[in-house]
């Protein structure tokens, strides 16, 4: 039988497969996992209240119940619009967000803060906005490939978002020029949204240029190195990252964006040389920044000699880092128990140092479980990318997943003194509306990509 004879049969089979109603096995699995996540979150909040106050405050639990309803709304939206989406991504994001909210609420209790002044109240509001936004994206973005058409629009939007803190009247007087305030009431960190816009830009750009970046170069030490004329994109992103570090005094965002680009260019080309060159540029940039920029040099000094009494007492010294380490040591293997520790003694215990706060009360076992959740989340995202049938979706899913994984490594490594501490937030856990919204947008995009991957039939005719 010739190829011409088999074409009608192939078309008929494809149409028949597309016409079948796929069973909702993925959504049923997701529903059970969500129920388990809801139970964990409710039990965590209740134990926090019993441990800290000796009684249960049903009002806060009711508010958490409203968030549960929103997550169920997202689940229903996926049943209708993305029935084959990955069943693990949303439950993991739900339980991580719930654990972070419970710990923020626990520290508010310790500090006797309530009402809108309490970070937990604002975290509740932001979490509701983030989950609702994810549901809207899951419904409205029927085909994620349309994002490819606006590659350079997203690149321009990412640059504008990073430059917003320099606009007169918008920037704040924070330690780093990364916050924007509107009317002195509403503030957000545009860099969190910029990382998503730039991930879309990097994915679209690399799809268009990967042939040139993958071309044969010089072979040395068993590795094929790119030609000098192909190093332009890598050097431009490196210079942009250095500009963020210098101008915005934001070491974390610069490192995060550069790391994301290196991961995506490696996936696009499959050449180890790009990853090695990126690592050399990252280390070289860090060394230069530590020698030239005072605040970067202080971070390295606080990291290398954290327990030096002179450094601990110095303004902007290592007191926070040392307090967090002592908090982790106090938790030990099993933890002090929810509501039984003193995590509020560490400055920024609800944001930058929420990992030591959780480690103090949940112990090493609890932190290990949280890190396992992050590992599964990142692995599911990378799996979605590997299974992708188009290069843009593959690069986008991989880049977004790697961004979450790298951000976790940077923050956990910083508070445990593995690497110098930066100013990023721990995804889903730390207090901060901008981070919550951005990370739930990533959840929505991964769900959309995974549904497209599973829904497109693959027909093999023998």
C-alpha positions as CSV (number, residue, x, y, z in Angstrom):
1,X,0.0,0.0,0.0
2,X,1.4,3.4,-1.0
3,X,1.6,6.5,1.1
4,X,-1.2,8.0,-1.0
5,X,-3.4,5.0,-0.1
6,X,-2.8,5.3,3.6
7,X,-3.4,9.0,3.9
8,X,-7.2,8.8,4.0
9,X,-7.1,6.1,6.6
10,X,-4.7,8.0,8.7
11,X,-6.9,11.1,8.6
12,X,-10.0,9.0,9.5
13,X,-8.2,7.5,12.5
14,X,-7.0,10.9,13.7
15,X,-10.5,12.4,13.4
16,X,-12.0,9.4,15.2
17,X,-9.5,9.7,18.1
18,X,-10.1,13.4,18.4
19,X,-13.8,12.8,18.5
20,X,-13.5,10.4,21.5
21,X,-14.3,11.9,24.9
22,X,-11.2,11.3,27.0
23,X,-11.9,9.9,30.5
24,X,-11.4,12.3,33.3
25,X,-8.8,10.2,35.0
26,X,-6.4,13.0,35.4
27,X,-9.0,15.3,37.0
28,X,-10.2,12.6,39.3
29,X,-6.7,12.0,40.5
30,X,-6.2,15.8,40.9
31,X,-9.4,16.0,43.0
32,X,-8.3,13.4,45.5
33,X,-4.9,15.1,45.8
34,X,-6.6,18.4,46.3
35,X,-8.8,17.0,49.1
36,X,-5.6,15.6,50.7
37,X,-4.0,19.1,50.4
38,X,-7.1,20.8,51.9
39,X,-6.9,18.4,54.9
40,X,-3.2,19.2,55.4
41,X,-3.7,22.9,55.2
42,X,-6.7,22.9,57.6
43,X,-4.8,20.7,60.1
44,X,-1.8,22.9,59.9
45,X,-3.8,26.1,60.7
46,X,-5.7,24.3,63.5
47,X,-2.4,23.0,65.1
48,X,-0.9,26.5,64.8
49,X,-3.8,27.9,66.7
50,X,-3.9,25.2,69.3
51,X,-0.1,25.4,69.8
52,X,0.1,29.2,70.0
53,X,-3.2,30.1,71.7
54,X,-4.7,26.9,73.0
55,X,-7.9,27.3,71.1
56,X,-9.2,27.3,67.6
57,X,-10.3,30.5,65.8
58,X,-12.9,29.4,63.4
59,X,-13.0,32.8,61.6
60,X,-9.6,32.3,60.1
61,X,-10.5,28.7,59.1
62,X,-13.6,30.1,57.3
63,X,-11.3,32.4,55.3
64,X,-9.1,29.5,54.4
65,X,-12.3,27.6,53.4
66,X,-13.0,30.4,50.9
67,X,-9.6,29.8,49.4
68,X,-10.5,26.1,49.2
69,X,-13.6,27.1,47.2
70,X,-11.4,29.1,44.8
71,X,-9.1,26.1,44.2
72,X,-12.1,23.9,43.6
73,X,-13.2,26.5,41.1
74,X,-9.9,26.1,39.3
75,X,-10.3,22.4,39.3
76,X,-13.8,22.7,37.7
77,X,-12.3,25.1,35.1
78,X,-9.7,22.5,34.3
79,X,-12.3,19.8,33.9
80,X,-14.1,21.9,31.4
81,X,-11.2,23.5,29.5
82,X,-8.1,21.4,30.2
83,X,-9.2,17.8,31.1
84,X,-5.8,16.3,30.4
85,X,-3.7,18.8,32.4
86,X,-1.1,17.5,34.8
87,X,-2.9,16.4,38.0
88,X,0.0,17.1,40.4
89,X,0.9,20.7,39.7
90,X,-2.2,22.4,41.3
91,X,-2.3,20.2,44.5
92,X,1.4,20.8,45.2
93,X,1.0,24.6,44.7
94,X,-2.1,24.5,47.0
95,X,-0.4,22.7,49.9
96,X,2.8,24.8,49.7
97,X,0.7,28.0,49.7
98,X,-1.3,26.7,52.6
99,X,1.8,25.8,54.6
100,X,3.3,29.3,54.0
101,X,0.0,31.0,55.0
102,X,-0.2,29.0,58.2
103,X,3.4,29.9,59.2
104,X,2.8,33.6,58.4
105,X,-0.4,33.5,60.5
106,X,1.5,31.7,63.3
107,X,4.1,34.5,63.5
108,X,1.3,37.2,63.4
109,X,-0.1,35.5,66.5
110,X,3.3,35.6,68.2
111,X,3.6,39.3,67.4
112,X,0.0,39.9,68.4
113,X,-0.8,41.6,65.1
114,X,-4.3,41.3,63.6
115,X,-6.5,42.9,61.0
116,X,-5.1,44.3,57.8
117,X,-1.8,45.1,59.5
118,X,-1.3,41.3,59.8
119,X,0.7,39.8,56.9
120,X,-1.5,36.7,57.0
121,X,-4.6,38.8,56.2
122,X,-2.9,40.4,53.2
123,X,-1.5,37.0,52.2
124,X,-5.0,35.6,52.2
125,X,-6.2,38.4,49.9
126,X,-3.2,38.0,47.5
127,X,-3.6,34.2,47.5
128,X,-7.3,34.6,46.5
129,X,-6.3,37.0,43.6
130,X,-3.5,34.6,42.5
131,X,-5.8,31.5,42.4
132,X,-8.6,33.4,40.6
133,X,-6.0,34.7,38.1
134,X,-4.8,31.2,37.5
135,X,-8.4,30.0,36.8
136,X,-8.9,32.9,34.4
137,X,-5.8,32.0,32.5
138,X,-6.8,28.3,32.4
139,X,-10.1,29.3,30.8
140,X,-9.0,32.2,28.5
141,X,-5.7,30.8,27.2
142,X,-7.1,28.1,25.0
143,X,-3.9,27.7,23.0
144,X,-0.6,28.7,24.7
145,X,1.1,28.8,21.2
146,X,-0.4,32.2,20.6
147,X,2.2,33.5,23.0
148,X,4.8,32.7,20.4
149,X,3.4,35.3,18.1
150,X,4.2,38.0,20.7
151,X,7.7,36.9,21.5
152,X,9.3,40.4,21.2
153,X,6.3,42.1,22.8
154,X,6.9,40.0,25.9
155,X,10.6,40.8,25.8
156,X,9.8,44.5,25.7
157,X,7.2,44.1,28.5
158,X,9.8,42.3,30.6
159,X,12.3,45.1,30.2
160,X,9.7,47.7,31.0
161,X,8.7,45.9,34.2
162,X,12.3,45.8,35.3
163,X,12.7,49.5,34.7
164,X,9.5,50.5,36.5
165,X,11.2,51.1,39.8
166,X,13.3,53.9,38.2
167,X,10.2,55.8,37.1
168,X,9.9,59.0,39.3
169,X,7.0,58.6,41.7
170,X,6.8,54.8,41.4
171,X,10.0,53.6,43.0
172,X,10.2,53.0,46.7
173,X,13.0,53.6,49.2
174,X,13.7,49.9,49.8
175,X,17.1,48.4,50.2
176,X,16.9,47.4,46.5
177,X,15.2,49.3,43.7
178,X,12.8,46.5,42.9
179,X,9.5,47.7,44.4
180,X,6.9,50.0,42.8
181,X,4.3,51.9,44.8
182,X,1.1,53.3,43.4
183,X,-0.4,56.1,45.5
184,X,1.4,54.9,48.6
185,X,-1.3,52.2,49.0
186,X,-0.6,49.5,46.5
187,X,2.9,48.1,46.0
188,X,4.3,45.2,44.0
189,X,7.5,43.8,42.7
190,X,7.5,44.0,38.9
191,X,10.5,41.7,38.7
192,X,8.3,38.7,39.6
193,X,6.1,39.3,36.5
194,X,9.2,40.2,34.4
195,X,10.6,36.7,34.9
196,X,7.5,35.2,33.2
197,X,7.5,37.7,30.4
198,X,11.2,37.1,29.8
199,X,10.7,33.3,29.9
200,X,8.2,33.6,27.1
201,X,10.6,35.9,25.2
202,X,13.6,33.5,25.7
203,X,11.5,30.5,24.5
204,X,10.3,32.3,21.4
205,X,13.7,33.8,20.6
206,X,15.6,30.5,21.0
207,X,13.1,28.7,18.8
208,X,13.9,31.2,16.1
209,X,17.7,31.1,16.5
210,X,18.5,27.7,17.8
211,X,19.8,26.5,14.4
212,X,22.5,29.2,14.4
213,X,23.3,28.6,18.1
214,X,23.6,24.8,17.5
215,X,25.9,25.1,14.5
216,X,29.2,23.3,14.6
217,X,32.0,25.1,16.4
218,X,35.5,24.3,17.7
219,X,36.0,21.0,19.4
220,X,38.2,21.2,22.5
221,X,38.6,18.8,25.5
222,X,35.9,16.6,24.1
223,X,33.3,19.4,24.0
224,X,32.1,21.4,20.9
225,X,32.4,25.1,21.8
226,X,30.3,27.7,20.0
227,X,32.0,30.1,17.6
228,X,32.7,33.7,18.9
229,X,30.1,35.2,16.7
230,X,27.4,33.0,18.3
231,X,28.2,34.3,21.9
232,X,26.2,37.6,21.4
233,X,22.9,36.5,23.0
234,X,24.7,35.0,26.0
235,X,26.8,38.0,26.6
236,X,23.8,40.4,26.2
237,X,21.8,38.5,28.8
238,X,24.9,38.4,31.1
239,X,25.3,42.2,30.7
240,X,21.6,42.7,31.4
241,X,21.9,40.6,34.6
242,X,24.9,42.6,35.7
243,X,23.0,45.8,35.0
244,X,20.2,44.6,37.3
245,X,22.7,43.8,40.0
246,X,24.5,47.2,39.7
247,X,21.5,49.5,39.0
248,X,18.8,47.8,41.1
249,X,21.1,46.3,43.7
250,X,19.2,43.1,43.2
251,X,21.6,40.2,43.2
252,X,18.8,37.6,43.3
253,X,16.8,38.7,40.2
254,X,20.0,39.1,38.1
255,X,21.2,35.6,39.0
256,X,17.7,34.1,38.5
257,X,17.2,35.6,35.0
258,X,20.7,34.6,33.8
259,X,20.3,31.1,35.2
260,X,16.9,30.7,33.5
261,X,18.4,31.7,30.1
262,X,21.3,29.3,30.5
263,X,19.0,26.4,31.2
264,X,16.8,27.2,28.3
265,X,19.6,27.7,25.8
266,X,21.0,24.3,26.9
267,X,17.7,22.6,26.3
268,X,17.3,24.4,22.9
269,X,20.8,23.4,21.7
270,X,21.7,20.3,23.7
271,X,25.3,21.6,23.9
272,X,27.1,21.4,27.3
273,X,29.4,24.1,26.2
274,X,26.7,26.7,26.7
275,X,26.1,25.6,30.3
276,X,29.8,25.7,31.0
277,X,30.2,29.2,29.5
278,X,27.2,30.4,31.5
279,X,28.7,29.0,34.7
280,X,32.0,30.8,34.0
281,X,30.3,34.1,33.3
282,X,28.1,33.7,36.4
283,X,31.1,33.0,38.7
284,X,33.1,35.8,37.0
285,X,30.3,38.3,37.4
286,X,29.9,37.4,41.1
287,X,33.6,37.9,41.8
288,X,33.6,41.2,40.0
289,X,30.5,42.4,41.7
290,X,31.9,41.4,45.1
291,X,35.0,43.4,44.5
292,X,33.3,46.5,43.0
293,X,29.9,46.8,44.7
294,X,29.9,47.3,48.4
295,X,26.6,45.7,49.2
296,X,27.6,42.5,47.2
297,X,30.9,42.4,49.1
298,X,29.0,42.6,52.4
299,X,26.8,39.7,51.4
300,X,29.9,37.6,50.7
301,X,31.5,38.7,53.9
302,X,28.3,37.9,55.9
303,X,28.3,34.5,54.3
304,X,32.0,33.6,54.8
305,X,32.3,34.9,58.3
306,X,28.8,34.9,59.6
307,X,29.5,34.1,63.2
308,X,32.1,36.9,63.6
309,X,30.7,39.1,66.5
310,X,31.8,42.3,64.7
311,X,29.9,41.3,61.5
312,X,26.8,40.2,63.5
313,X,26.6,43.6,65.3
314,X,27.2,45.6,62.2
315,X,24.3,47.4,60.6
316,X,23.1,45.2,57.7
317,X,25.4,42.4,59.1
318,X,24.8,38.7,59.5
319,X,22.4,38.9,62.5
320,X,19.4,37.6,60.4
321,X,21.4,34.8,58.9
322,X,22.7,33.6,62.3
323,X,19.3,33.9,63.9
324,X,17.8,31.8,61.2
325,X,20.5,29.1,61.6
326,X,19.9,29.0,65.4
327,X,16.2,28.7,64.7
328,X,16.9,25.7,62.4
329,X,19.1,24.1,65.0
330,X,16.4,24.6,67.6
331,X,14.0,22.6,65.5
332,X,16.3,19.6,65.3
333,X,15.0,16.5,63.6
334,X,11.3,16.5,64.6
335,X,10.8,20.3,65.3
336,X,9.3,22.1,68.3
337,X,5.8,21.6,67.0
338,X,3.5,24.0,65.3
339,X,2.9,27.0,67.5
340,X,5.5,25.9,70.0
341,X,8.6,27.6,68.7
342,X,9.8,31.2,68.5
343,X,10.3,31.9,64.8
344,X,9.3,35.5,65.2
345,X,12.7,36.2,66.8
346,X,14.3,36.1,63.4
347,X,14.0,39.3,61.3
348,X,11.9,38.9,58.2
349,X,10.8,35.5,59.4
350,X,7.6,35.6,57.3
351,X,9.3,36.5,54.0
352,X,13.0,36.0,53.4
353,X,13.5,33.6,56.4
354,X,10.3,31.6,56.2
355,X,12.3,28.4,55.6
356,X,14.0,28.7,59.0
357,X,10.6,29.5,60.6
358,X,9.2,26.3,59.1
359,X,12.3,24.3,60.0
360,X,12.1,25.4,63.6
361,X,8.6,24.1,64.1
362,X,8.5,21.2,61.6
363,X,12.1,20.1,62.0
364,X,14.3,18.4,59.4
365,X,11.6,16.0,58.5
366,X,9.2,18.8,57.7
367,X,11.7,20.7,55.6
368,X,12.6,17.5,53.7
369,X,8.9,17.0,52.9
370,X,8.6,20.6,51.6
371,X,11.7,20.2,49.5
372,X,10.3,17.0,48.1
373,X,7.2,18.8,47.1
374,X,9.3,21.4,45.2
375,X,11.3,18.6,43.6
376,X,8.1,16.9,42.4
377,X,6.7,20.2,41.1
378,X,9.9,21.0,39.1
379,X,10.2,17.5,37.8
380,X,6.5,17.5,36.6
381,X,7.2,20.8,34.8
382,X,10.3,19.5,33.2
383,X,8.5,16.3,32.2
384,X,5.8,18.4,30.6
385,X,8.5,20.2,28.6
386,X,10.2,17.0,27.5
387,X,6.9,15.5,26.4
388,X,6.1,18.7,24.4
389,X,5.5,18.3,20.7
390,X,6.5,21.8,19.8
391,X,9.8,23.5,20.6
392,X,8.2,26.6,22.1
393,X,6.1,24.7,24.6
394,X,9.1,22.5,25.5
395,X,11.3,25.5,26.2
396,X,8.7,27.5,28.0
397,X,7.7,24.7,30.4
398,X,11.3,23.8,31.1
399,X,12.3,27.4,31.7
400,X,9.4,28.1,34.0
401,X,10.0,24.9,36.0
402,X,13.7,25.6,36.2
403,X,13.0,29.1,37.5
404,X,11.0,27.7,40.4
405,X,13.7,25.2,41.2
406,X,16.5,27.7,40.9
407,X,14.7,30.2,43.1
408,X,14.2,27.5,45.8
409,X,17.9,26.6,45.6
410,X,18.9,30.2,45.9
411,X,16.7,30.9,49.0
412,X,17.3,27.6,50.8
413,X,21.0,27.7,50.0
414,X,21.1,31.3,51.3
415,X,19.4,30.8,54.7
416,X,21.4,27.6,55.3
417,X,24.7,29.3,54.4
418,X,25.5,27.1,51.4
419,X,25.6,30.2,49.1
420,X,25.4,34.0,49.8
421,X,21.9,35.2,50.6
422,X,20.0,37.1,48.0
423,X,16.7,39.1,48.1
424,X,14.4,36.6,46.4
425,X,11.3,35.0,47.9
426,X,10.6,31.3,48.4
427,X,8.0,30.3,45.9
428,X,4.4,29.9,47.3
429,X,5.6,30.0,50.9
430,X,6.9,33.5,51.6
431,X,4.8,36.5,52.3
432,X,4.4,38.7,49.2
433,X,1.6,39.3,46.8
434,X,3.7,39.8,43.7
435,X,5.5,36.4,44.1
436,X,2.2,34.6,44.8
437,X,0.5,36.0,41.6
438,X,3.6,35.2,39.5
439,X,4.0,31.7,40.7
440,X,0.3,30.8,40.3
441,X,0.5,32.2,36.7
442,X,3.3,29.7,36.2
443,X,1.0,27.0,37.5
444,X,-1.7,28.0,35.0
445,X,0.8,28.0,32.1
446,X,2.2,24.6,33.0
447,X,-1.4,23.2,33.3
448,X,-2.2,24.6,29.8
449,X,0.9,23.3,28.2
450,X,0.5,19.8,29.8
451,X,-3.1,19.6,28.6
452,X,-2.0,20.4,25.0
453,X,0.7,17.7,25.2
454,X,-1.7,15.0,26.4
455,X,-4.6,16.0,24.3
456,X,-2.8,15.8,20.9
457,X,-3.1,12.2,19.7
458,X,-0.1,10.4,18.4
459,X,-1.0,7.8,15.8
460,X,1.5,5.2,14.6
461,X,0.4,3.3,11.5
462,X,2.4,0.1,10.9
